Amino acid sequence: MKGLIIYVKENNFNAVKQVLVDNQVDGITYFDIMGQGPLDREATERIVQGYKTGEKYTPEFARRTRIETIVSDSKANSIIEALKGDANIHGKIFIFDVSESHDL
């Protein structure tokens, strides 16, 4: 089995979820996070005490979504290829082996 950790811009979540649904993934977990890295951060207007300043700045951290799932080895490859093939999804995928799991 493989574990997949997928980091994407928050507006890419539905596209990633659809890829997982299309590949019959039984369960996913997602987190709304703040992160820093190579993905683009969009400039926003600085607001001071409720007033718009007109000044633009790029925040140090940007909103991201972290999606986790565990899938069979065969599904992992098709999911990865589908995510890489979608030009609208931008992010990073981490893949790791899951040697053992237990139901509680």
C-alpha positions in Angstrom: 0.0 0.0 0.0 1.0 3.6 -0.6 0.4 6.7 1.4 -0.1 9.9 -0.6 0.3 13.4 0.9 -0.8 16.1 -1.6 -0.2 19.8 -1.1 -2.1 22.1 -3.5 -3.5 25.6 -3.6 -6.8 25.7 -1.8 -8.8 26.3 -5.0 -7.4 23.0 -6.4 -9.0 20.9 -3.7 -12.2 20.0 -5.7 -10.2 18.9 -8.7 -7.9 16.7 -6.6 -11.0 15.3 -4.8 -12.6 14.5 -8.1 -9.4 12.6 -9.3 -9.6 10.5 -6.0 -13.3 9.8 -6.5 -12.7 8.8 -10.1 -10.1 6.3 -8.8 -12.5 4.8 -6.2 -10.5 6.1 -3.2 -12.4 5.1 -0.1 -11.2 7.8 2.3 -9.4 11.0 2.4 -8.4 13.5 5.1 -7.7 17.1 4.3 -6.4 20.1 6.3 -6.5 23.8 5.6 -2.9 25.0 6.2 -0.6 27.9 5.8 2.7 27.2 4.0 5.7 28.6 2.4 7.4 27.2 -0.7 7.7 27.3 -4.4 4.0 27.7 -5.2 3.0 31.2 -6.2 1.7 33.6 -3.5 -0.6 36.3 -4.8 -0.1 39.9 -3.7 -3.0 41.2 -1.6 -3.9 44.7 -0.5 -2.8 45.6 3.0 -5.6 46.7 5.3 -4.8 48.7 8.5 -7.4 49.0 11.2 -10.2 48.3 8.7 -9.0 50.8 6.1 -7.7 49.8 2.7 -4.3 51.3 2.1 -3.9 50.6 -1.6 -0.5 49.1 -0.8 0.1 45.7 -2.2 2.3 43.1 -0.5 3.1 39.4 -0.9 2.4 37.4 2.3 5.2 35.3 3.7 2.8 32.3 4.0 0.0 31.3 1.7 -3.1 29.2 2.2 -2.8 25.6 1.0 -4.7 22.4 1.4 -3.0 19.1 2.5 -4.8 16.0 1.4 -3.9 12.5 2.7 -5.0 9.1 1.6 -3.8 5.5 1.7 -4.3 3.4 -1.5 -3.2 0.2 -3.2 0.0 0.3 -5.2 -1.9 0.0 -8.4 -4.2 2.9 -7.7 -1.3 5.1 -6.6 0.2 5.1 -10.0 -3.0 6.0 -11.8 -3.8 8.7 -9.3 -0.4 10.3 -9.6 -0.5 10.3 -13.4 -4.1 11.8 -13.3 -2.9 14.6 -11.0 0.2 15.3 -13.0 -1.9 15.3 -16.2 -4.3 17.9 -15.0 -2.9 21.3 -16.0 -5.1 23.1 -13.5 -3.6 21.3 -10.4 -0.4 22.8 -9.0 1.3 21.4 -6.0 3.4 18.6 -4.7 2.8 14.9 -4.0 4.7 12.8 -1.5 4.5 9.1 -1.8 5.5 6.6 1.0 5.2 2.9 1.6 2.7 1.8 4.2 3.9 -1.6 5.5 1.3 -2.1 8.1 -2.0 -0.8 9.4 -4.5 -1.8 12.1 -8.1 -1.1 12.7 -8.9 0.0 16.3 
